[in-house]
Amino acid sequence: MTAAPDAGTATATATAATTGTATDSPNAWVAAHIRRFEETAGQPRPGISDLLLTTRGRRSGLLRRTALAYVRDGEADGEDGAAYVLTASDAGADRHPAWYLNLAADPAVTLRVGAETFPATAREIPLVLVTRTYRGRVT
């Protein structure tokens, strides 16, 4: 799954689609990670690329926020600029994480990377791009 910044956006506000107060992940570890992200201006784990992803709940319609690691890929979005590549593994579970299901229902998201918050649009990427993106990064 990639999330590419919407054209011409690099602002500190979110789009109307994801404006409002988000509910943080019910997972205690993820909620603590979100708090560390906020307390450290987006650097909760130095040397690891983390972001906050805000989606709209597919059933509730409420905003949901989670913390995820990401990699950058300059070709994943098929346009100029790099995409943020997220892996929907749910810690190796046999089901998709809730945030992935929310993206499948509504790809309009808000990303916070470091201190910058901006709207983006998510989409699945072909397996060939997944393979290329993670080659040499995962052991």
Salt bridges, closest charged atoms under 4 A:
ASP24 OD1 - ARG65 NE 2.66
GLU38 OE2 - ARG65 NH1 2.72
GLU38 OE1 - ARG112 NH1 2.66
ASP50 OD2 - HIS33 NE2 3.57
ASP50 OD1 - ARG45 NH2 2.59
ASP73 OD2 - ARG132 NH2 2.64
GLU75 OE1 - ARG132 NH1 3.64
ASP90 OD2 - ARG95 NE 3.64
